[in-house]
């Protein structure tokens, strides 16, 4: 079936041409031969009419074909340029995703797609609306142009996550907080990024600090509030993760795993020297009964332990959990685990006086904040046997958790020699105190009855995904003019 016949069937009135005046007269003068059926005469007339309609039909056919070709080209362009096909893998120069797009050069393709999107929807406000509709967020009513976001001290997977999440904004990844430019409107980082008043002084364009953490003690929150800078955090993301890590440390100490591992290389093996104890029937004291503390209580009950809790914010009764004053908790608990935030009131909560109230040989666990424990007091208690073992994921100076003290001190000396500073600054009390803290931490971590991890209690696949998702949601909500999870 040809195109002309199909069009004739669908649009007969379109292809029918009205005869001219001369043709009407010729038609009227035409005589039908005698004896010829009327149908045959009509057939002759239709044949003549077909000849007259043919040019118009061919013209319409050409138009239809052109329209179809244009539609096909538009569909191909839309499919090739769609953002969901892949995202730029920063640092690799390639695009993730399969097919034609996935094989294109990353940086060039990202630039081409971005230009296309900008031209297609126009204006910064519409660009944000497109991205937010894709992510299921409300349309933005905040900025009129792309926002400058700095992410400090992030690894490659984190950079790839935020690059894919915010293609419409100006993202900049820096190795350390000191490299954040003065043009930063939003800054995001982990607890290693200490945002001080001095930092705020030199970053006048800053409008949001989106910390990738629950804790905010590394941020000058009061100064941010005074300057009108919003601070958002992640209220809950690793309850189960941190609670499980807490019990990993508890079990490592109760079964003396480090001592057992060191025995073959240090001395003759002895069962008595590495004999542990059961958790069943023991008393655990939880300081800080928030989301994580309550999850620890659930796991402790699974071990059939007696659970005591102390919290300044709540003392509501809960099944299997007895709230008591701090002094009573310290006096009764054989294992004490910390899950409180670091504030002026809780700094050095565990000190010489509080440790003296504990049973001799108490096990101390800290997966919260290093400043909750007085490092010097902990070392003395370990040396004397008042503390029988410590499980630490944090310290006051956490550098020693990730590098030898000798390397840290050497680095400080080199920095001092290379810096253009007054030599008298070498006697600065603050610098000497920091080095002393490093040496104390190193002395504690070298003990066989201490197990430690470098601040990774939160670091599970599931918890880390929730952490990044919530941080991205905090940024999106702020840009949309409806900030969430606001601390200041």
C-alpha positions as CSV (number, residue, x, y, z in Angstrom):
1,X,0.0,0.0,0.0
2,X,1.6,3.3,-1.1
3,X,1.5,6.6,0.8
4,X,-0.9,8.2,-1.6
5,X,-3.4,5.4,-1.2
6,X,-3.2,5.5,2.6
7,X,-3.7,9.2,2.6
8,X,-6.7,8.9,0.3
9,X,-8.3,6.4,2.7
10,X,-7.6,8.6,5.7
11,X,-8.2,12.0,4.3
12,X,-10.4,11.8,1.2
13,X,-11.6,15.3,1.5
14,X,-8.1,16.7,1.8
15,X,-7.1,15.1,-1.6
16,X,-10.2,16.0,-3.4
17,X,-9.7,19.1,-5.7
18,X,-12.6,21.2,-6.8
19,X,-12.8,21.5,-10.7
20,X,-12.3,24.8,-12.4
21,X,-15.1,26.6,-14.2
22,X,-13.9,25.4,-17.7
23,X,-13.8,21.9,-16.4
24,X,-17.4,22.1,-15.2
25,X,-18.6,23.2,-18.6
26,X,-16.6,20.4,-20.3
27,X,-18.2,17.9,-17.8
28,X,-21.6,19.2,-18.5
29,X,-21.1,19.0,-22.3
30,X,-19.7,15.5,-22.2
31,X,-22.3,13.0,-23.5
32,X,-22.8,9.6,-22.2
33,X,-22.8,7.1,-25.1
34,X,-26.1,5.4,-25.7
35,X,-26.3,2.0,-24.0
36,X,-23.4,2.7,-21.7
37,X,-24.1,2.1,-18.0
38,X,-23.9,5.2,-15.8
39,X,-21.3,3.6,-13.6
40,X,-18.8,3.3,-16.5
41,X,-19.2,7.0,-17.3
42,X,-18.6,7.9,-13.6
43,X,-15.5,5.7,-13.7
44,X,-14.1,7.8,-16.5
45,X,-14.8,10.9,-14.6
46,X,-13.0,9.5,-11.5
47,X,-10.0,8.5,-13.5
48,X,-9.7,12.1,-14.8
49,X,-10.1,13.4,-11.2
50,X,-7.3,11.1,-10.0
51,X,-4.9,12.6,-12.5
52,X,-5.8,16.0,-11.1
53,X,-5.3,15.1,-7.5
54,X,-1.9,13.4,-7.9
55,X,0.3,16.5,-7.6
56,X,-1.4,17.6,-4.4
57,X,-1.1,14.1,-2.9
58,X,2.6,13.9,-3.6
59,X,3.1,17.3,-2.0
60,X,1.3,16.2,1.2
61,X,3.3,12.9,1.2
62,X,6.6,14.9,1.2
63,X,5.4,17.1,4.0
64,X,4.5,14.1,6.1
65,X,7.8,12.4,5.5
66,X,9.7,15.5,6.5
67,X,7.7,15.8,9.7
68,X,8.3,12.2,10.6
69,X,12.1,12.7,10.1
70,X,12.2,15.8,12.3
71,X,10.3,13.9,15.1
72,X,12.7,11.0,14.9
73,X,15.7,13.4,15.1
74,X,14.2,15.2,18.2
75,X,13.6,11.8,19.9
76,X,17.2,10.8,19.3
77,X,18.6,14.1,20.7
78,X,16.4,13.8,23.8
79,X,17.5,10.2,24.4
80,X,21.2,11.0,24.0
81,X,21.3,14.1,26.1
82,X,19.1,12.9,29.0
83,X,21.0,13.4,32.3
84,X,20.1,10.0,33.7
85,X,22.4,8.3,31.2
86,X,25.5,8.7,33.3
87,X,27.5,11.2,35.4
88,X,31.0,12.5,35.3
89,X,33.4,10.5,37.4
90,X,35.6,13.2,38.7
91,X,39.3,12.4,38.5
92,X,38.8,9.5,36.0
93,X,37.8,11.5,32.9
94,X,35.1,9.0,32.0
95,X,31.4,8.8,32.3
96,X,29.7,6.0,34.2
97,X,26.8,4.3,32.6
98,X,26.5,2.0,29.5
99,X,26.0,2.6,25.9
100,X,27.1,5.5,23.7
101,X,27.1,8.0,26.5
102,X,29.1,5.8,28.9
103,X,31.9,5.7,26.4
104,X,32.2,9.4,25.8
105,X,35.0,11.5,27.4
106,X,33.7,12.5,30.9
107,X,34.7,16.2,31.1
108,X,33.6,17.1,27.5
109,X,30.4,15.2,27.8
110,X,29.5,16.8,31.2
111,X,30.1,20.3,29.7
112,X,28.0,19.5,26.6
113,X,25.1,18.1,28.7
114,X,25.2,21.1,31.0
115,X,25.1,23.6,28.2
116,X,22.2,21.8,26.6
117,X,20.2,21.7,29.8
118,X,20.9,25.4,30.4
119,X,19.7,26.4,26.9
120,X,16.7,24.1,27.1
121,X,15.3,25.3,30.3
122,X,17.0,28.7,30.7
123,X,17.7,30.6,33.9
124,X,19.2,29.5,37.2
125,X,15.8,29.1,38.9
126,X,14.5,26.7,36.2
127,X,17.7,24.7,36.3
128,X,17.3,24.1,40.1
129,X,13.6,23.2,39.6
130,X,14.6,20.6,37.0
131,X,17.1,18.9,39.3
132,X,14.8,19.1,42.3
133,X,11.9,17.5,40.4
134,X,14.2,14.7,39.4
135,X,15.2,14.2,43.1
136,X,11.6,14.6,44.4
137,X,12.3,17.9,46.2
138,X,10.2,21.0,46.2
139,X,10.9,23.7,43.7
140,X,13.6,26.1,44.7
141,X,12.7,29.7,45.7
142,X,16.1,30.6,47.1
143,X,19.1,31.5,44.9
144,X,18.7,32.9,41.3
145,X,21.9,31.3,40.1
146,X,24.1,28.3,40.8
147,X,25.5,28.1,44.3
148,X,29.2,27.7,45.2
149,X,29.6,24.7,47.4
150,X,32.9,23.6,48.9
151,X,33.5,20.1,50.2
152,X,36.5,19.7,52.4
153,X,38.6,16.6,53.1
154,X,36.4,14.2,51.1
155,X,37.4,11.0,49.4
156,X,36.6,10.0,45.8
157,X,33.3,8.2,46.4
158,X,32.0,11.2,48.3
159,X,33.0,13.5,45.5
160,X,31.2,11.3,43.0
161,X,28.1,11.2,45.1
162,X,27.8,15.0,45.4
163,X,28.8,15.7,41.8
164,X,25.9,13.5,40.6
165,X,23.5,15.0,43.2
166,X,24.2,18.6,42.4
167,X,25.0,19.0,38.7
168,X,23.4,22.4,38.5
169,X,25.7,24.0,41.2
170,X,29.3,25.0,41.3
171,X,31.0,22.2,43.3
172,X,34.6,22.5,44.5
173,X,36.5,19.8,46.4
174,X,39.5,20.7,48.5
175,X,42.0,18.6,50.5
176,X,41.7,20.7,53.6
177,X,39.5,23.4,55.1
178,X,42.2,26.0,54.7
179,X,41.8,25.7,51.0
180,X,38.2,26.8,51.0
181,X,37.9,30.0,49.0
182,X,36.4,33.3,50.3
183,X,33.6,33.0,47.7
184,X,32.1,29.9,49.4
185,X,28.4,30.1,50.0
186,X,28.0,26.6,51.4
187,X,30.7,24.5,53.1
188,X,30.4,20.8,54.0
189,X,32.8,18.5,55.7
190,X,33.3,15.9,58.5
191,X,34.2,16.4,62.1
192,X,37.9,16.8,61.2
193,X,37.0,20.2,59.7
194,X,37.2,22.7,62.6
195,X,35.3,25.8,61.7
196,X,36.4,28.6,64.0
197,X,35.5,32.3,64.3
198,X,38.7,33.1,62.4
199,X,37.4,31.0,59.5
200,X,34.1,32.8,59.5
201,X,35.9,36.2,59.5
202,X,37.6,35.4,56.2
203,X,34.5,33.9,54.5
204,X,31.9,36.7,54.3
205,X,29.8,35.0,51.6
206,X,29.2,31.9,53.7
207,X,25.5,31.2,54.3
208,X,25.3,27.5,55.2
209,X,27.5,24.9,57.0
210,X,26.2,21.4,56.3
211,X,28.3,19.1,58.5
212,X,28.4,15.4,57.7
213,X,28.0,14.4,61.3
214,X,25.6,14.5,64.3
215,X,28.1,16.3,66.5
216,X,28.7,20.0,66.0
217,X,31.4,20.7,68.6
218,X,33.9,21.3,65.8
219,X,31.9,24.3,64.7
220,X,31.7,27.8,66.3
221,X,27.9,27.5,66.5
222,X,27.4,30.7,68.5
223,X,29.5,32.7,66.1
224,X,27.5,31.3,63.2
225,X,24.2,32.2,64.9
226,X,25.5,35.8,65.4
227,X,26.4,36.2,61.8
228,X,23.2,34.7,60.4
229,X,24.9,31.5,59.1
230,X,22.8,28.4,59.2
231,X,24.3,25.2,60.6
232,X,22.7,21.9,59.7
233,X,23.7,18.4,61.0
234,X,22.6,14.8,60.5
235,X,20.5,14.0,63.6
236,X,20.5,10.2,63.3
237,X,22.1,7.9,60.8
238,X,24.3,5.3,62.6
239,X,22.4,4.1,65.8
240,X,22.8,0.4,65.0
241,X,26.2,0.9,63.4
242,X,27.9,2.6,66.4
243,X,26.1,0.3,68.9
244,X,27.5,-2.8,67.1
245,X,31.0,-1.2,67.0
246,X,30.7,-0.6,70.8
247,X,30.1,-4.2,71.4
248,X,33.0,-5.1,69.0
249,X,35.3,-3.2,71.4
250,X,33.6,-4.7,74.5
251,X,34.0,-8.3,73.2
252,X,37.6,-7.6,72.2
253,X,38.4,-6.6,75.7
254,X,36.3,-9.2,77.5
255,X,38.1,-12.0,75.5
256,X,41.5,-10.1,75.6
257,X,41.9,-10.4,71.9
258,X,44.9,-8.1,71.6
259,X,46.8,-9.8,74.3
260,X,46.0,-13.2,72.8
261,X,47.3,-12.0,69.4
262,X,50.5,-10.7,70.8
263,X,51.3,-13.8,73.0
264,X,53.0,-16.0,70.3
265,X,55.5,-13.2,69.5
266,X,56.2,-11.8,73.0
267,X,56.1,-14.8,75.4
268,X,55.3,-18.4,75.9
269,X,51.6,-19.1,75.4
270,X,49.6,-19.4,78.6
271,X,45.8,-20.0,78.9
272,X,45.8,-18.2,82.3
273,X,47.5,-15.1,80.8
274,X,44.8,-14.5,78.2
275,X,41.7,-15.8,80.1
276,X,38.6,-13.6,79.5
277,X,35.2,-13.3,81.1
278,X,31.5,-13.7,80.1
279,X,29.3,-10.7,79.5
280,X,26.2,-12.6,80.8
281,X,25.3,-11.5,84.3
282,X,27.6,-8.4,84.2
283,X,26.4,-4.8,84.7
284,X,26.9,-2.3,81.9
285,X,26.5,1.5,82.5
286,X,25.4,3.6,79.6
287,X,26.2,7.4,79.9
288,X,24.0,9.1,77.3
289,X,20.7,7.4,76.6
290,X,20.0,8.9,73.2
291,X,19.4,6.9,70.0
292,X,22.8,5.1,70.2
293,X,22.7,4.6,73.9
294,X,19.3,2.9,73.8
295,X,20.5,0.7,70.9
296,X,23.4,-0.4,73.0
297,X,21.0,-1.2,75.8
298,X,19.0,-3.5,73.4
299,X,22.2,-5.4,72.5
300,X,23.3,-5.6,76.1
301,X,20.0,-7.3,77.0
302,X,20.6,-9.8,74.3
303,X,23.8,-10.8,76.2
304,X,21.6,-11.0,79.4
305,X,23.4,-8.1,81.1
306,X,22.0,-5.7,83.7
307,X,21.6,-2.3,82.1
308,X,22.1,1.0,84.0
309,X,21.7,4.4,82.2
310,X,22.3,8.0,83.0
311,X,21.2,10.9,80.9
312,X,20.8,14.6,81.7
313,X,18.0,15.0,79.1
314,X,15.8,12.1,80.0
315,X,15.2,9.5,82.7
316,X,12.0,8.0,81.4
317,X,11.8,4.3,82.3
318,X,12.2,1.7,79.6
319,X,11.9,-2.0,79.6
320,X,15.2,-3.6,80.8
321,X,16.9,-0.3,81.4
322,X,17.3,1.3,84.8
323,X,18.0,5.0,85.1
324,X,20.2,6.0,88.0
325,X,22.4,9.0,89.0
326,X,25.9,9.1,87.6
327,X,27.6,8.3,90.8
328,X,25.5,5.1,91.3
329,X,26.2,4.1,87.7
330,X,29.9,4.4,88.2
331,X,29.9,2.5,91.5
332,X,27.9,-0.5,90.1
333,X,28.9,-0.9,86.5
334,X,31.7,-3.3,85.5
335,X,31.6,-1.9,82.0
336,X,31.1,1.9,81.3
337,X,30.3,3.1,77.8
338,X,30.1,6.7,76.7
339,X,27.4,8.0,74.2
340,X,27.0,11.6,75.3
341,X,27.6,14.7,73.2
342,X,30.6,16.9,74.0
343,X,29.6,20.1,75.7
344,X,31.2,22.4,78.3
345,X,29.3,20.4,80.9
346,X,30.5,17.0,79.7
347,X,34.1,17.8,78.8
348,X,36.4,15.5,80.9
349,X,33.3,13.9,82.4
350,X,35.6,10.9,83.0
351,X,38.5,12.2,85.1
352,X,40.5,11.2,88.2
353,X,37.6,11.7,90.6
354,X,35.0,9.8,88.6
355,X,37.4,6.9,87.8
356,X,38.1,6.6,91.5
357,X,34.4,5.8,92.0
358,X,34.4,2.8,89.7
359,X,35.1,-0.8,90.7
360,X,38.7,-1.7,90.3
361,X,39.4,-3.2,86.8
362,X,36.4,-1.4,85.2
363,X,36.2,-1.6,81.4
364,X,35.9,1.8,79.7
365,X,34.4,2.2,76.2
366,X,34.3,5.5,74.2
367,X,32.8,5.7,70.7
368,X,31.4,9.2,71.3
369,X,33.8,12.2,71.6
370,X,37.4,12.1,72.8
371,X,37.0,15.1,75.0
372,X,34.7,13.2,77.3
373,X,37.8,11.6,78.9
374,X,40.7,13.3,80.5
375,X,43.6,11.5,78.6
376,X,46.1,12.0,81.4
377,X,43.7,10.6,84.0
378,X,43.0,7.5,81.8
379,X,46.7,6.8,81.5
380,X,47.2,6.9,85.2
381,X,44.2,4.6,85.8
382,X,45.5,2.1,83.2
383,X,48.9,2.1,84.8
384,X,47.5,1.5,88.3
385,X,45.0,-1.1,87.3
386,X,41.9,0.9,88.3
387,X,40.9,0.6,84.7
388,X,41.3,-2.9,83.5
389,X,40.9,-2.2,79.8
390,X,39.8,0.6,77.4
391,X,38.1,0.4,74.0
392,X,38.6,3.7,72.2
393,X,37.3,4.9,68.8
394,X,38.1,8.5,69.7
395,X,40.7,10.5,71.6
396,X,41.2,14.2,72.4
397,X,43.9,14.4,69.7
398,X,42.9,11.8,67.1
399,X,46.0,12.2,65.0
400,X,47.7,9.5,67.0
401,X,44.9,7.1,66.1
402,X,46.0,7.3,62.4
403,X,49.8,7.9,62.6
404,X,52.7,7.2,64.9
405,X,53.4,9.9,67.5
406,X,57.0,10.2,66.2
407,X,55.7,11.0,62.7
408,X,53.3,13.6,64.1
409,X,55.9,15.3,66.2
410,X,58.4,15.2,63.3
411,X,55.9,16.9,61.1
412,X,55.3,19.6,63.7
413,X,59.0,20.3,63.8
414,X,59.4,20.4,60.0
415,X,56.4,22.8,59.8
416,X,58.0,25.0,62.4
417,X,61.3,25.1,60.6
418,X,59.7,25.9,57.3
419,X,57.3,28.5,58.6
420,X,58.3,32.1,58.7
421,X,57.5,32.6,62.4
422,X,59.2,33.9,65.5
423,X,61.4,31.2,67.1
424,X,60.0,32.2,70.5
425,X,56.7,30.7,69.4
426,X,58.2,27.2,69.9
427,X,57.5,27.8,73.6
428,X,53.9,28.5,73.0
429,X,51.9,26.7,75.7
430,X,49.1,25.6,73.4
431,X,51.6,24.0,70.9
432,X,53.4,22.2,73.7
433,X,50.1,21.0,75.2
434,X,49.1,19.5,71.8
435,X,52.3,17.6,71.5
436,X,52.0,16.4,75.1
437,X,48.5,15.1,74.2
438,X,49.9,13.2,71.3
439,X,52.5,11.6,73.5
440,X,49.9,10.6,76.1
441,X,47.6,9.2,73.4
442,X,50.5,7.1,72.0
443,X,51.4,5.8,75.5
444,X,47.8,4.7,76.0
445,X,47.4,3.0,72.6
446,X,50.6,1.0,73.1
447,X,49.2,-0.9,76.1
448,X,48.1,-4.5,75.5
449,X,44.8,-4.0,77.3
450,X,43.7,-1.2,75.1
451,X,42.0,-1.7,71.7
452,X,41.4,1.2,69.4
453,X,40.0,2.2,66.0
454,X,40.6,5.5,64.2
455,X,37.1,7.1,64.6
456,X,35.3,4.6,62.4
457,X,32.5,3.4,64.6
458,X,30.0,5.1,62.2
459,X,31.6,3.7,59.1
460,X,29.3,1.0,57.7
461,X,27.9,1.0,54.1
462,X,24.3,1.6,55.3
463,X,25.1,4.3,57.8
464,X,27.5,6.2,55.4
465,X,24.8,6.2,52.7
466,X,22.3,7.6,55.2
467,X,24.8,10.2,56.2
468,X,25.4,11.5,52.7
469,X,21.7,11.4,51.7
470,X,20.7,13.5,54.7
471,X,23.6,16.0,54.1
472,X,22.4,16.3,50.5
473,X,18.8,16.8,51.7
474,X,20.0,19.5,54.1
475,X,21.7,21.4,51.3
476,X,18.7,21.1,49.0
477,X,16.3,22.2,51.6
478,X,18.4,25.3,52.4
479,X,18.7,26.3,48.7
480,X,14.9,25.9,48.4
481,X,14.5,28.3,51.3
482,X,13.2,25.7,53.8
483,X,16.2,24.6,55.9
484,X,15.9,21.4,57.9
485,X,17.9,19.8,60.8
486,X,19.0,23.2,61.8
487,X,21.3,23.6,64.8
488,X,21.9,27.4,64.5
